């Protein structure tokens, strides 16, 4: 569906309700597409315990002998 800027501004709540139902809406200015309203992808929930375990395994011994300044410099490369 294509909608002009003025109509989009005037009817934004209705357009957002349509997007929430899965519709994609293109906003146009002088018949030229300038933006698109699309539904958000669902946010993935991470396994907190798994992420913590992964972080701990990565941290083990990797930088144990490095100074903080060296770690910062390494992160900038």
PDB file of N, CA, C and O in Angstrom:
ATOM      1  N   UNK A   1       0.847  -1.173   0.000  1.00  0.00           N
ATOM      2  CA  UNK A   1       0.000   0.000   0.000  1.00  0.00           C
ATOM      3  C   UNK A   1       0.893   1.238   0.000  1.00  0.00           C
ATOM      4  O   UNK A   1       1.863   1.301   0.756  1.00  0.00           O
ATOM      5  N   UNK A   2       0.582   2.206  -0.826  1.00  0.00           N
ATOM      6  CA  UNK A   2       1.291   3.483  -0.876  1.00  0.00           C
ATOM      7  C   UNK A   2       0.438   4.569  -0.241  1.00  0.00           C
ATOM      8  O   UNK A   2      -0.770   4.635  -0.464  1.00  0.00           O
ATOM      9  N   UNK A   3       1.087   5.427   0.558  1.00  0.00           N
ATOM     10  CA  UNK A   3       0.392   6.504   1.246  1.00  0.00           C
ATOM     11  C   UNK A   3       1.242   7.756   1.155  1.00  0.00           C
ATOM     12  O   UNK A   3       2.459   7.699   1.335  1.00  0.00           O
ATOM     13  N   UNK A   4       0.613   8.876   0.877  1.00  0.00           N
ATOM     14  CA  UNK A   4       1.327  10.147   0.844  1.00  0.00           C
ATOM     15  C   UNK A   4       1.713  10.599   2.242  1.00  0.00           C
ATOM     16  O   UNK A   4       1.143  10.138   3.230  1.00  0.00           O
ATOM     17  N   UNK A   5       2.685  11.505   2.324  1.00  0.00           N
ATOM     18  CA  UNK A   5       3.195  11.985   3.614  1.00  0.00           C
ATOM     19  C   UNK A   5       2.083  12.596   4.453  1.00  0.00           C
ATOM     20  O   UNK A   5       1.967  12.290   5.639  1.00  0.00           O
ATOM     21  N   UNK A   6       1.273  13.447   3.860  1.00  0.00           N
ATOM     22  CA  UNK A   6       0.201  14.112   4.617  1.00  0.00           C
ATOM     23  C   UNK A   6      -0.783  13.092   5.172  1.00  0.00           C
ATOM     24  O   UNK A   6      -1.177  13.172   6.336  1.00  0.00           O
ATOM     25  N   UNK A   7      -1.176  12.139   4.344  1.00  0.00           N
ATOM     26  CA  UNK A   7      -2.112  11.106   4.791  1.00  0.00           C
ATOM     27  C   UNK A   7      -1.479  10.250   5.887  1.00  0.00           C
ATOM     28  O   UNK A   7      -2.153   9.874   6.846  1.00  0.00           O
ATOM     29  N   UNK A   8      -0.193   9.942   5.751  1.00  0.00           N
ATOM     30  CA  UNK A   8       0.500   9.145   6.766  1.00  0.00           C
ATOM     31  C   UNK A   8       0.515   9.881   8.102  1.00  0.00           C
ATOM     32  O   UNK A   8       0.291   9.286   9.156  1.00  0.00           O
ATOM     33  N   UNK A   9       0.783  11.183   8.039  1.00  0.00           N
ATOM     34  CA  UNK A   9       0.810  11.982   9.264  1.00  0.00           C
ATOM     35  C   UNK A   9      -0.577  12.048   9.897  1.00  0.00           C
ATOM     36  O   UNK A   9      -0.718  11.953  11.117  1.00  0.00           O
ATOM     37  N   UNK A  10      -1.585  12.211   9.067  1.00  0.00           N
ATOM     38  CA  UNK A  10      -2.949  12.353   9.550  1.00  0.00           C
ATOM     39  C   UNK A  10      -3.508  11.047  10.116  1.00  0.00           C
ATOM     40  O   UNK A  10      -4.269  11.062  11.083  1.00  0.00           O
ATOM     41  N   UNK A  11      -3.130   9.922   9.513  1.00  0.00           N
ATOM     42  CA  UNK A  11      -3.716   8.631   9.889  1.00  0.00           C
ATOM     43  C   UNK A  11      -2.697   7.651  10.473  1.00  0.00           C
ATOM     44  O   UNK A  11      -2.847   6.438  10.331  1.00  0.00           O
ATOM     45  N   UNK A  12      -1.678   8.172  11.118  1.00  0.00           N
ATOM     46  CA  UNK A  12      -0.607   7.308  11.619  1.00  0.00           C
ATOM     47  C   UNK A  12      -1.098   6.180  12.530  1.00  0.00           C
ATOM     48  O   UNK A  12      -0.663   5.044  12.341  1.00  0.00           O
ATOM     49  N   UNK A  13      -1.971   6.425  13.499  1.00  0.00           N
ATOM     50  CA  UNK A  13      -2.407   5.310  14.354  1.00  0.00           C
ATOM     51  C   UNK A  13      -3.066   4.171  13.558  1.00  0.00           C
ATOM     52  O   UNK A  13      -2.834   2.998  13.850  1.00  0.00           O
ATOM     53  N   UNK A  14      -3.873   4.510  12.572  1.00  0.00           N
ATOM     54  CA  UNK A  14      -4.526   3.488  11.753  1.00  0.00           C
ATOM     55  C   UNK A  14      -3.499   2.725  10.909  1.00  0.00           C
ATOM     56  O   UNK A  14      -3.588   1.506  10.756  1.00  0.00           O
ATOM     57  N   UNK A  15      -2.532   3.454  10.369  1.00  0.00           N
ATOM     58  CA  UNK A  15      -1.494   2.804   9.570  1.00  0.00           C
ATOM     59  C   UNK A  15      -0.659   1.859  10.430  1.00  0.00           C
ATOM     60  O   UNK A  15      -0.312   0.760   9.998  1.00  0.00           O
ATOM     61  N   UNK A  16      -0.341   2.288  11.640  1.00  0.00           N
ATOM     62  CA  UNK A  16       0.434   1.428  12.534  1.00  0.00           C
ATOM     63  C   UNK A  16      -0.348   0.176  12.912  1.00  0.00           C
ATOM     64  O   UNK A  16       0.236  -0.897  13.062  1.00  0.00           O
ATOM     65  N   UNK A  17      -1.656   0.302  13.067  1.00  0.00           N
ATOM     66  CA  UNK A  17      -2.479  -0.879  13.363  1.00  0.00           C
ATOM     67  C   UNK A  17      -2.424  -1.867  12.200  1.00  0.00           C
ATOM     68  O   UNK A  17      -2.377  -3.078  12.417  1.00  0.00           O
ATOM     69  N   UNK A  18      -2.431  -1.358  10.970  1.00  0.00           N
ATOM     70  CA  UNK A  18      -2.342  -2.229   9.800  1.00  0.00           C
ATOM     71  C   UNK A  18      -0.984  -2.903   9.722  1.00  0.00           C
ATOM     72  O   UNK A  18      -0.891  -4.083   9.382  1.00  0.00           O
ATOM     73  N   UNK A  19       0.071  -2.157  10.038  1.00  0.00           N
ATOM     74  CA  UNK A  19       1.423  -2.720  10.034  1.00  0.00           C
ATOM     75  C   UNK A  19       1.530  -3.797  11.106  1.00  0.00           C
ATOM     76  O   UNK A  19       2.158  -4.835  10.898  1.00  0.00           O
ATOM     77  N   UNK A  20       0.919  -3.541  12.240  1.00  0.00           N
ATOM     78  CA  UNK A  20       0.937  -4.521  13.325  1.00  0.00           C
ATOM     79  C   UNK A  20       0.294  -5.840  12.902  1.00  0.00           C
ATOM     80  O   UNK A  20       0.641  -6.900  13.424  1.00  0.00           O
ATOM     81  N   UNK A  21      -0.639  -5.772  11.959  1.00  0.00           N
ATOM     82  CA  UNK A  21      -1.300  -6.969  11.441  1.00  0.00           C
ATOM     83  C   UNK A  21      -0.488  -7.639  10.324  1.00  0.00           C
ATOM     84  O   UNK A  21      -0.901  -8.666   9.785  1.00  0.00           O
ATOM     85  N   UNK A  22       0.667  -7.056   9.978  1.00  0.00           N
ATOM     86  CA  UNK A  22       1.552  -7.686   9.005  1.00  0.00           C
ATOM     87  C   UNK A  22       1.666  -6.968   7.666  1.00  0.00           C
ATOM     88  O   UNK A  22       2.436  -7.392   6.804  1.00  0.00           O
ATOM     89  N   UNK A  23       0.920  -5.902   7.481  1.00  0.00           N
ATOM     90  CA  UNK A  23       0.958  -5.179   6.205  1.00  0.00           C
ATOM     91  C   UNK A  23       2.193  -4.273   6.136  1.00  0.00           C
ATOM     92  O   UNK A  23       2.653  -3.759   7.155  1.00  0.00           O
ATOM     93  N   UNK A  24       2.717  -4.087   4.931  1.00  0.00           N
ATOM     94  CA  UNK A  24       3.813  -3.147   4.701  1.00  0.00           C
ATOM     95  C   UNK A  24       3.237  -1.927   4.002  1.00  0.00           C
ATOM     96  O   UNK A  24       2.442  -2.056   3.070  1.00  0.00           O
ATOM     97  N   UNK A  25       3.638  -0.739   4.453  1.00  0.00           N
ATOM     98  CA  UNK A  25       3.113   0.506   3.898  1.00  0.00           C
ATOM     99  C   UNK A  25       4.275   1.372   3.446  1.00  0.00           C
ATOM    100  O   UNK A  25       5.209   1.620   4.209  1.00  0.00           O
ATOM    101  N   UNK A  26       4.216   1.830   2.205  1.00  0.00           N
ATOM    102  CA  UNK A  26       5.235   2.717   1.659  1.00  0.00           C
ATOM    103  C   UNK A  26       4.724   4.148   1.731  1.00  0.00           C
ATOM    104  O   UNK A  26       3.605   4.438   1.308  1.00  0.00           O
ATOM    105  N   UNK A  27       5.546   5.035   2.267  1.00  0.00           N
ATOM    106  CA  UNK A  27       5.188   6.452   2.359  1.00  0.00           C
ATOM    107  C   UNK A  27       5.851   7.172   1.199  1.00  0.00           C
ATOM    108  O   UNK A  27       7.045   7.010   0.949  1.00  0.00           O
ATOM    109  N   UNK A  28       5.060   7.969   0.496  1.00  0.00           N
ATOM    110  CA  UNK A  28       5.563   8.659  -0.696  1.00  0.00           C
ATOM    111  C   UNK A  28       5.468  10.172  -0.530  1.00  0.00           C
ATOM    112  O   UNK A  28       4.642  10.690   0.222  1.00  0.00           O
ATOM    113  N   UNK A  29       6.339  10.856  -1.257  1.00  0.00           N
ATOM    114  CA  UNK A  29       6.282  12.320  -1.371  1.00  0.00           C
ATOM    115  C   UNK A  29       6.386  12.628  -2.853  1.00  0.00           C
ATOM    116  O   UNK A  29       7.370  12.272  -3.501  1.00  0.00           O
ATOM    117  N   UNK A  30       5.375  13.286  -3.385  1.00  0.00           N
ATOM    118  CA  UNK A  30       5.314  13.599  -4.813  1.00  0.00           C
ATOM    119  C   UNK A  30       5.484  12.329  -5.648  1.00  0.00           C
ATOM    120  O   UNK A  30       6.217  12.308  -6.637  1.00  0.00           O
ATOM    121  N   UNK A  31       4.790  11.277  -5.227  1.00  0.00           N
ATOM    122  CA  UNK A  31       4.774   9.971  -5.904  1.00  0.00           C
ATOM    123  C   UNK A  31       6.114   9.227  -5.851  1.00  0.00           C
ATOM    124  O   UNK A  31       6.283   8.218  -6.535  1.00  0.00           O
ATOM    125  N   UNK A  32       7.056   9.707  -5.058  1.00  0.00           N
ATOM    126  CA  UNK A  32       8.342   9.037  -4.924  1.00  0.00           C
ATOM    127  C   UNK A  32       8.410   8.389  -3.539  1.00  0.00           C
ATOM    128  O   UNK A  32       8.177   9.056  -2.530  1.00  0.00           O
ATOM    129  N   UNK A  33       8.728   7.094  -3.487  1.00  0.00           N
ATOM    130  CA  UNK A  33       8.830   6.382  -2.223  1.00  0.00           C
ATOM    131  C   UNK A  33       9.973   6.940  -1.382  1.00  0.00           C
ATOM    132  O   UNK A  33      11.096   7.081  -1.865  1.00  0.00           O
ATOM    133  N   UNK A  34       9.679   7.257  -0.119  1.00  0.00           N
ATOM    134  CA  UNK A  34      10.720   7.813   0.752  1.00  0.00           C
ATOM    135  C   UNK A  34      10.901   7.006   2.037  1.00  0.00           C
ATOM    136  O   UNK A  34      11.935   7.123   2.694  1.00  0.00           O
ATOM    137  N   UNK A  35       9.907   6.187   2.405  1.00  0.00           N
ATOM    138  CA  UNK A  35      10.026   5.394   3.635  1.00  0.00           C
ATOM    139  C   UNK A  35       9.078   4.210   3.560  1.00  0.00           C
ATOM    140  O   UNK A  35       8.139   4.192   2.764  1.00  0.00           O
ATOM    141  N   UNK A  36       9.346   3.215   4.411  1.00  0.00           N
ATOM    142  CA  UNK A  36       8.475   2.045   4.452  1.00  0.00           C
ATOM    143  C   UNK A  36       8.217   1.674   5.906  1.00  0.00           C
ATOM    144  O   UNK A  36       9.146   1.583   6.709  1.00  0.00           O
ATOM    145  N   UNK A  37       6.952   1.462   6.233  1.00  0.00           N
ATOM    146  CA  UNK A  37       6.574   0.952   7.549  1.00  0.00           C
ATOM    147  C   UNK A  37       6.429  -0.555   7.422  1.00  0.00           C
ATOM    148  O   UNK A  37       5.637  -1.041   6.615  1.00  0.00           O
ATOM    149  N   UNK A  38       7.185  -1.289   8.211  1.00  0.00           N
ATOM    150  CA  UNK A  38       7.141  -2.750   8.164  1.00  0.00           C
ATOM    151  C   UNK A  38       7.018  -3.286   9.583  1.00  0.00           C
ATOM    152  O   UNK A  38       7.465  -2.636  10.528  1.00  0.00           O
ATOM    153  N   UNK A  39       6.417  -4.466   9.744  1.00  0.00           N
ATOM    154  CA  UNK A  39       6.309  -5.038  11.081  1.00  0.00           C
ATOM    155  C   UNK A  39       7.693  -5.381  11.638  1.00  0.00           C
ATOM    156  O   UNK A  39       8.601  -5.745  10.891  1.00  0.00           O
ATOM    157  N   UNK A  40       7.836  -5.262  12.937  1.00  0.00           N
ATOM    158  CA  UNK A  40       9.088  -5.628  13.606  1.00  0.00           C
ATOM    159  C   UNK A  40       9.210  -7.137  13.654  1.00  0.00           C
ATOM    160  O   UNK A  40       8.218  -7.855  13.780  1.00  0.00           O
ATOM    161  N   UNK A  41      10.449  -7.606  13.551  1.00  0.00           N
ATOM    162  CA  UNK A  41      10.697  -9.030  13.736  1.00  0.00           C
ATOM    163  C   UNK A  41      10.664  -9.314  15.230  1.00  0.00           C
ATOM    164  O   UNK A  41      11.079  -8.472  16.026  1.00  0.00           O
ATOM    165  N   UNK A  42      10.179 -10.479  15.621  1.00  0.00           N
ATOM    166  CA  UNK A  42      10.158 -10.786  17.054  1.00  0.00           C
ATOM    167  C   UNK A  42      11.571 -10.807  17.638  1.00  0.00           C
ATOM    168  O   UNK A  42      12.513 -11.275  16.998  1.00  0.00           O
ATOM    169  N   UNK A  43      11.700 -10.303  18.840  1.00  0.00           N
ATOM    170  CA  UNK A  43      12.996 -10.248  19.508  1.00  0.00           C
ATOM    171  C   UNK A  43      13.319 -11.628  20.054  1.00  0.00           C
ATOM    172  O   UNK A  43      12.524 -12.234  20.772  1.00  0.00           O
ATOM    173  N   UNK A  44      14.507 -12.113  19.697  1.00  0.00           N
ATOM    174  CA  UNK A  44      14.935 -13.422  20.187  1.00  0.00           C
ATOM    175  C   UNK A  44      15.409 -13.293  21.624  1.00  0.00           C
ATOM    176  O   UNK A  44      16.163 -12.381  21.962  1.00  0.00           O
ATOM    177  N   UNK A  45      14.968 -14.200  22.450  1.00  0.00           N
ATOM    178  CA  UNK A  45      15.429 -14.247  23.836  1.00  0.00           C
ATOM    179  C   UNK A  45      16.632 -15.178  23.909  1.00  0.00           C
ATOM    180  O   UNK A  45      16.578 -16.313  23.436  1.00  0.00           O
ATOM    181  N   UNK A  46      17.698 -14.700  24.493  1.00  0.00           N
ATOM    182  CA  UNK A  46      18.910 -15.508  24.627  1.00  0.00           C
ATOM    183  C   UNK A  46      18.839 -16.303  25.926  1.00  0.00           C
ATOM    184  O   UNK A  46      18.241 -15.875  26.914  1.00  0.00           O
ATOM    185  N   UNK A  47      19.460 -17.457  25.892  1.00  0.00           N
ATOM    186  CA  UNK A  47      19.600 -18.275  27.089  1.00  0.00           C
ATOM    187  C   UNK A  47      20.665 -17.615  27.957  1.00  0.00           C
ATOM    188  O   UNK A  47      21.854 -17.680  27.646  1.00  0.00           O
ATOM    189  N   UNK A  48      20.234 -16.978  29.049  1.00  0.00           N
ATOM    190  CA  UNK A  48      21.149 -16.189  29.876  1.00  0.00           C
ATOM    191  C   UNK A  48      22.277 -17.051  30.428  1.00  0.00           C
ATOM    192  O   UNK A  48      23.438 -16.644  30.382  1.00  0.00           O
ATOM    193  N   UNK A  49      21.961 -18.224  30.946  1.00  0.00           N
ATOM    194  CA  UNK A  49      22.999 -19.090  31.500  1.00  0.00           C
ATOM    195  C   UNK A  49      23.993 -19.507  30.421  1.00  0.00           C
ATOM    196  O   UNK A  49      25.196 -19.578  30.672  1.00  0.00           O
ATOM    197  N   UNK A  50      23.489 -19.782  29.221  1.00  0.00           N
ATOM    198  CA  UNK A  50      24.368 -20.166  28.119  1.00  0.00           C
ATOM    199  C   UNK A  50      25.291 -19.038  27.707  1.00  0.00           C
ATOM    200  O   UNK A  50      26.468 -19.262  27.425  1.00  0.00           O
ATOM    201  N   UNK A  51      24.758 -17.824  27.671  1.00  0.00           N
ATOM    202  CA  UNK A  51      25.568 -16.659  27.296  1.00  0.00           C
ATOM    203  C   UNK A  51      26.652 -16.416  28.342  1.00  0.00           C
ATOM    204  O   UNK A  51      27.797 -16.128  27.995  1.00  0.00           O
ATOM    205  N   UNK A  52      26.296 -16.530  29.615  1.00  0.00           N
ATOM    206  CA  UNK A  52      27.282 -16.333  30.680  1.00  0.00           C
ATOM    207  C   UNK A  52      28.379 -17.392  30.594  1.00  0.00           C
ATOM    208  O   UNK A  52      29.563 -17.082  30.732  1.00  0.00           O
ATOM    209  N   UNK A  53      27.982 -18.634  30.368  1.00  0.00           N
ATOM    210  CA  UNK A  53      28.976 -19.705  30.246  1.00  0.00           C
ATOM    211  C   UNK A  53      29.894 -19.467  29.055  1.00  0.00           C
ATOM    212  O   UNK A  53      31.099 -19.705  29.140  1.00  0.00           O
ATOM    213  N   UNK A  54      29.333 -19.001  27.949  1.00  0.00           N
ATOM    214  CA  UNK A  54      30.150 -18.710  26.767  1.00  0.00           C
ATOM    215  C   UNK A  54      31.126 -17.579  27.033  1.00  0.00           C
ATOM    216  O   UNK A  54      32.284 -17.642  26.620  1.00  0.00           O
ATOM    217  N   UNK A  55      30.658 -16.536  27.727  1.00  0.00           N
ATOM    218  CA  UNK A  55      31.536 -15.409  28.049  1.00  0.00           C
ATOM    219  C   UNK A  55      32.675 -15.859  28.963  1.00  0.00           C
ATOM    220  O   UNK A  55      33.821 -15.447  28.785  1.00  0.00           O
ATOM    221  N   UNK A  56      32.353 -16.708  29.945  1.00  0.00           N
ATOM    222  CA  UNK A  56      33.392 -17.201  30.857  1.00  0.00           C
ATOM    223  C   UNK A  56      34.417 -18.048  30.118  1.00  0.00           C
ATOM    224  O   UNK A  56      35.614 -17.951  30.386  1.00  0.00           O
ATOM    225  N   UNK A  57      33.951 -18.879  29.188  1.00  0.00           N
ATOM    226  CA  UNK A  57      34.893 -19.724  28.453  1.00  0.00           C
ATOM    227  C   UNK A  57      35.784 -18.893  27.543  1.00  0.00           C
ATOM    228  O   UNK A  57      36.954 -19.223  27.351  1.00  0.00           O
ATOM    229  N   UNK A  58      35.244 -17.823  26.984  1.00  0.00           N
ATOM    230  CA  UNK A  58      36.065 -16.948  26.150  1.00  0.00           C
ATOM    231  C   UNK A  58      37.090 -16.179  26.978  1.00  0.00           C
ATOM    232  O   UNK A  58      38.207 -15.925  26.528  1.00  0.00           O
ATOM    233  N   UNK A  59      36.691 -15.815  28.192  1.00  0.00           N
ATOM    234  CA  UNK A  59      37.568 -15.007  29.034  1.00  0.00           C
ATOM    235  C   UNK A  59      38.677 -15.816  29.676  1.00  0.00           C
ATOM    236  O   UNK A  59      39.713 -15.258  30.038  1.00  0.00           O
ATOM    237  N   UNK A  60      38.487 -17.122  29.827  1.00  0.00           N
ATOM    238  CA  UNK A  60      39.488 -17.958  30.509  1.00  0.00           C
ATOM    239  C   UNK A  60      40.838 -17.908  29.784  1.00  0.00           C
ATOM    240  O   UNK A  60      40.966 -18.365  28.648  1.00  0.00           O
ATOM    241  N   UNK A  61      41.815 -17.357  30.451  1.00  0.00           N
ATOM    242  CA  UNK A  61      43.166 -17.385  29.948  1.00  0.00           C
ATOM    243  C   UNK A  61      43.442 -16.531  28.726  1.00  0.00           C
ATOM    244  O   UNK A  61      44.605 -16.354  28.362  1.00  0.00           O
ATOM    245  N   UNK A  62      42.433 -16.004  28.089  1.00  0.00           N
ATOM    246  CA  UNK A  62      42.666 -15.259  26.851  1.00  0.00           C
ATOM    247  C   UNK A  62      43.476 -14.003  27.101  1.00  0.00           C
ATOM    248  O   UNK A  62      44.428 -13.719  26.375  1.00  0.00           O
ATOM    249  N   UNK A  63      43.104 -13.250  28.124  1.00  0.00           N
ATOM    250  CA  UNK A  63      43.776 -11.974  28.378  1.00  0.00           C
ATOM    251  C   UNK A  63      44.331 -11.903  29.791  1.00  0.00           C
ATOM    252  O   UNK A  63      44.545 -10.813  30.322  1.00  0.00           O
ATOM    253  N   UNK A  64      44.560 -13.030  30.388  1.00  0.00           N
ATOM    254  CA  UNK A  64      44.970 -13.018  31.785  1.00  0.00           C
ATOM    255  C   UNK A  64      46.288 -12.273  32.016  1.00  0.00           C
ATOM    256  O   UNK A  64      46.491 -11.715  33.095  1.00  0.00           O
ATOM    257  N   UNK A  65      47.175 -12.252  31.039  1.00  0.00           N
ATOM    258  CA  UNK A  65      48.464 -11.589  31.225  1.00  0.00           C
ATOM    259  C   UNK A  65      48.511 -10.204  30.577  1.00  0.00           C
ATOM    260  O   UNK A  65      49.555  -9.551  30.604  1.00  0.00           O
ATOM    261  N   UNK A  66      47.418  -9.752  30.006  1.00  0.00           N
ATOM    262  CA  UNK A  66      47.392  -8.445  29.348  1.00  0.00           C
ATOM    263  C   UNK A  66      46.964  -7.347  30.314  1.00  0.00           C
ATOM    264  O   UNK A  66      46.144  -7.558  31.208  1.00  0.00           O
ATOM    265  N   UNK A  67      47.537  -6.187  30.108  1.00  0.00           N
ATOM    266  CA  UNK A  67      47.113  -5.010  30.847  1.00  0.00           C
ATOM    267  C   UNK A  67      45.863  -4.434  30.184  1.00  0.00           C
ATOM    268  O   UNK A  67      45.607  -4.688  29.007  1.00  0.00           O
ATOM    269  N   UNK A  68      45.096  -3.667  30.933  1.00  0.00           N
ATOM    270  CA  UNK A  68      43.855  -3.098  30.409  1.00  0.00           C
ATOM    271  C   UNK A  68      44.126  -2.246  29.172  1.00  0.00           C
ATOM    272  O   UNK A  68      43.371  -2.310  28.201  1.00  0.00           O
ATOM    273  N   UNK A  69      45.204  -1.444  29.196  1.00  0.00           N
ATOM    274  CA  UNK A  69      45.520  -0.600  28.043  1.00  0.00           C
ATOM    275  C   UNK A  69      45.779  -1.439  26.792  1.00  0.00           C
ATOM    276  O   UNK A  69      45.400  -1.051  25.687  1.00  0.00           O
ATOM    277  N   UNK A  70      46.431  -2.595  26.976  1.00  0.00           N
ATOM    278  CA  UNK A  70      46.694  -3.481  25.837  1.00  0.00           C
ATOM    279  C   UNK A  70      45.387  -4.067  25.290  1.00  0.00           C
ATOM    280  O   UNK A  70      45.220  -4.189  24.077  1.00  0.00           O
ATOM    281  N   UNK A  71      44.453  -4.433  26.197  1.00  0.00           N
ATOM    282  CA  UNK A  71      43.155  -4.950  25.764  1.00  0.00           C
ATOM    283  C   UNK A  71      42.380  -3.920  24.969  1.00  0.00           C
ATOM    284  O   UNK A  71      41.756  -4.236  23.956  1.00  0.00           O
ATOM    285  N   UNK A  72      42.428  -2.667  25.446  1.00  0.00           N
ATOM    286  CA  UNK A  72      41.740  -1.587  24.741  1.00  0.00           C
ATOM    287  C   UNK A  72      42.345  -1.409  23.350  1.00  0.00           C
ATOM    288  O   UNK A  72      41.616  -1.287  22.367  1.00  0.00           O
ATOM    289  N   UNK A  73      43.648  -1.394  23.268  1.00  0.00           N
ATOM    290  CA  UNK A  73      44.333  -1.228  21.991  1.00  0.00           C
ATOM    291  C   UNK A  73      43.992  -2.388  21.060  1.00  0.00           C
ATOM    292  O   UNK A  73      43.785  -2.177  19.865  1.00  0.00           O
ATOM    293  N   UNK A  74      43.930  -3.611  21.590  1.00  0.00           N
ATOM    294  CA  UNK A  74      43.599  -4.771  20.771  1.00  0.00           C
ATOM    295  C   UNK A  74      42.172  -4.655  20.223  1.00  0.00           C
ATOM    296  O   UNK A  74      41.902  -5.044  19.087  1.00  0.00           O
ATOM    297  N   UNK A  75      41.292  -4.133  21.016  1.00  0.00           N
ATOM    298  CA  UNK A  75      39.895  -3.984  20.588  1.00  0.00           C
ATOM    299  C   UNK A  75      39.727  -2.952  19.493  1.00  0.00           C
ATOM    300  O   UNK A  75      38.729  -2.980  18.772  1.00  0.00           O
ATOM    301  N   UNK A  76      40.670  -2.049  19.351  1.00  0.00           N
ATOM    302  CA  UNK A  76      40.599  -0.992  18.324  1.00  0.00           C
ATOM    303  C   UNK A  76      41.133  -1.443  16.993  1.00  0.00           C
ATOM    304  O   UNK A  76      40.973  -0.730  16.003  1.00  0.00           O
ATOM    305  N   UNK A  77      41.764  -2.600  16.924  1.00  0.00           N
ATOM    306  CA  UNK A  77      42.337  -3.072  15.662  1.00  0.00           C
ATOM    307  C   UNK A  77      41.274  -3.649  14.792  1.00  0.00           C
ATOM    308  O   UNK A  77      41.562  -4.100  13.683  1.00  0.00           O
TER     309      UNK A  77
END
